């Protein structure tokens, strides 16, 4: 649980975290990371993945809420001319 709490408090945009992950993957594919750098870089990428996952989950939840609000508005009856 403590790991999630620290992940929630990390700052940075989704794009910055995603870019960090992409960079690491490219460096791994081209063997540009030394053994000495590997563990700290993988831990950093793991943190970024957790932040991205949290951001995506929150975005998905908010999109669902917005969709429900829009559907509710679409089904609400408009006031008639007599009510005005």
TORMAR-813322 format. One line per 2 residues: their letters; for each residue y, x, z of N, C-alpha, C, O. Coordinates in pm, whole numbers, plus 50000, padded with zeros to 5 digits. Each point is the difference from the previous one (the first is absolute). Last residue first. Layout:
BEGIN
a) Y,X,Z,Y,X,Z,Y,X,Z,Y,X,Z  ...
This chain:
BEGIN
xx) 52797,45776,48049,50122,50081,49998,50121,49927,50038,50109,50057,50002  49444,49758,49940,50014,50073,50127,50131,50075,50007,50047,50032,50110
xx) 49818,49735,49494,50033,49904,50103,50022,50068,50134,50077,49949,50082  49769,50291,49541,50144,49974,49986,50045,49901,50110,50115,50003,50042
xx) 49460,50290,50079,50036,49910,49891,50151,49979,49998,50069,50035,50095  49652,50410,50078,50068,49879,50044,50040,49915,49879,50042,50051,49897
xx) 49522,50257,50085,50145,50015,49986,50067,49872,50048,49946,49891,49981  49568,50304,50188,50069,49901,49917,50149,50030,49996,50061,50035,50102
xx) 49536,50332,49958,50096,49918,50074,50069,49903,49904,50032,50034,49887  49665,50307,49966,49939,49871,50032,50093,49909,50081,49975,49880,50011
xx) 50148,50566,49855,49966,49929,49877,49942,49863,50029,50014,49909,49917  50085,50389,50441,50123,49953,49936,49970,49918,49874,50069,49902,49973
xx) 49570,50305,50239,50053,49892,50084,50127,49942,49939,50018,49878,49995  49795,50498,49801,49916,49883,49975,50049,49881,50082,50000,49887,49951
xx) 50210,50523,50124,50035,49949,49867,49918,49875,49967,50052,49904,49944  49848,50323,50454,50133,49939,50009,50041,49939,49867,50055,49890,49995
xx) 49545,50355,50019,49986,49874,50073,50134,49928,50011,50007,49878,49985  49995,50551,49826,49931,49906,49911,49986,49863,50067,50025,49897,49938
xx) 50143,50455,50320,50099,49955,49902,49939,49898,49905,50063,49900,49966  49650,50308,50340,50093,49911,50070,50104,49943,49903,50031,49881,50004
xx) 49675,50444,49832,49926,49877,50027,50091,49898,50069,49997,49881,49967  50171,50548,49967,49991,49930,49872,49926,49867,50016,50037,49900,49937
xx) 49982,50384,50436,50131,49940,49974,50000,49924,49868,50060,49893,49990  49549,50346,50124,50022,49890,50094,50132,49930,49971,50006,49877,49995
xx) 49897,50512,49762,49912,49892,49960,50020,49877,50089,50004,49888,49951  50225,50504,50165,50055,49942,49878,49916,49883,49954,50055,49896,49962
xx) 49789,50354,50401,50119,49924,50039,50064,49931,49879,50046,49886,50009  49592,50401,49909,49955,49883,50076,50117,49912,50040,49994,49878,49987
xx) 50098,50535,49805,49942,49905,49905,49954,49873,50070,50017,49890,49948  50141,50465,50318,50109,49942,49922,49948,49896,49902,50061,49894,49983
xx) 49622,50349,50261,50075,49911,50089,50112,49931,49924,50021,49880,50014  49737,50450,49759,49916,49883,50023,50072,49897,50088,49995,49880,49974
xx) 50215,50536,49956,49999,49920,49878,49918,49872,50019,50042,49892,49957  49954,50419,50394,50132,49939,49989,50005,49909,49877,50049,49887,50008
xx) 49564,50364,50052,50008,49896,50102,50135,49929,49994,50006,49878,50016  49928,50493,49703,49915,49888,49958,50008,49885,50099,50005,49883,49960
xx) 50211,50518,50154,50071,49930,49892,49920,49880,49950,50057,49895,49972  49739,50388,50344,50113,49928,50062,50075,49918,49894,50034,49884,50023
xx) 49633,50396,49818,49941,49889,50072,50109,49917,50068,49996,49877,49996  50129,50522,49798,49970,49898,49900,49938,49877,50065,50029,49887,49960
xx) 50049,50484,50312,50128,49943,49958,49978,49889,49897,50066,49896,50006  49562,50350,50125,50046,49917,50113,50133,49932,49966,50021,49884,50033
xx) 49810,50426,49659,49918,49878,49999,50040,49907,50115,50002,49879,49983  50205,50540,49997,50044,49919,49887,49921,49869,49991,50055,49895,49970
xx) 49826,50431,50359,50130,49938,50029,50049,49910,49887,50060,49895,50025  49527,50335,49898,49993,49903,50109,50136,49939,50033,50010,49877,50008
xx) 49972,50470,49647,49923,49879,49972,50004,49895,50111,50038,49886,49976  50149,50583,49986,50088,49884,49986,49925,49867,49998,50059,49895,50023
xx) 49712,50528,49996,50088,49994,50117,50090,49878,49998,50035,49947,50105  49687,50156,49525,49921,49946,50111,50086,49986,50124,49984,49906,50077
xx) 50275,50071,49464,49913,50097,50068,49924,49930,50112,50037,49891,50044  50155,49904,49482,50014,49996,50146,49903,50099,50061,49881,50000,49969
xx) 50153,49880,49557,50123,50069,50040,50023,49999,50151,50107,50038,50047  49547,49772,49600,49966,50107,50095,50122,50081,50043,49992,50123,50010
xx) 49980,49465,49715,50026,50128,49933,49976,50120,50090,50037,50113,49967  49902,49436,50187,49933,50002,49870,50016,50134,49928,49913,50040,49922
xx) 50318,49880,50487,49855,50012,50023,49924,50011,49868,49905,50079,49989  50556,49841,49991,49975,50136,50047,49852,50022,50029,49947,50109,49975
xx) 50191,49458,49906,50015,50092,49886,49972,50144,50040,49935,50074,49926  50068,49604,50417,49885,49978,49911,50007,50095,49881,49899,50062,49963
xx) 50467,49934,50333,49882,50062,50060,49879,49985,49909,49925,50096,49981  50467,49686,49890,50016,50145,49990,49878,50072,50056,49951,50095,49939
xx) 50073,49436,50110,49976,50039,49860,50007,50152,49983,49917,50059,49931  50200,49762,50490,49856,49988,49975,49965,50046,49858,49905,50075,49980
xx) 50547,49904,50137,49937,50106,50078,49847,50000,49975,49939,50105,49985  50314,49546,49833,50022,50124,49925,49934,50117,50071,49943,50088,49936
xx) 50061,49497,50281,49908,49996,49886,50011,50129,49919,49898,50053,49955  50405,49885,50398,49864,50022,50052,49899,50004,49886,49909,50083,49999
xx) 50534,49814,49891,49992,50139,50048,49861,50031,50055,49948,50110,49978  50143,49446,49878,49996,50094,49888,49988,50144,50047,49925,50078,49941
xx) 50136,49575,50374,49866,49995,49944,49987,50106,49891,49901,50072,49993  50468,50042,50356,49970,49891,49910,49854,50005,49955,49933,50103,50012
xx) 50269,50067,50471,49983,50041,49862,49961,49881,49915,49944,49901,50049  49963,50219,50498,50103,49955,49908,49970,50053,49861,49912,50084,49979
xx) 49785,49776,50487,50038,50103,49904,50101,49943,49903,49995,49882,49963  49774,49871,50394,50133,50052,50026,50045,50106,49900,50115,50044,50006
xx) 49447,49743,49993,50100,49895,49982,50142,50055,50012,50092,49948,49937  49538,50331,50157,50014,49977,49857,50107,49897,49973,50077,50015,49905
xx) 49801,50072,50538,50080,50110,49947,50019,49982,49850,50106,50036,49948  49624,49646,50263,50135,49991,50052,50088,50112,49945,50114,49975,49962
xx) 49423,50022,49939,50072,49898,49926,50145,49991,50047,50090,49983,49917  49624,50305,50317,50024,50052,49866,50078,49899,49918,50091,50039,49926
xx) 49757,49842,50503,50117,50087,50006,50033,50055,49861,50118,50018,49967  49487,49726,50097,50120,49917,50000,50125,50087,50000,50098,49964,49935
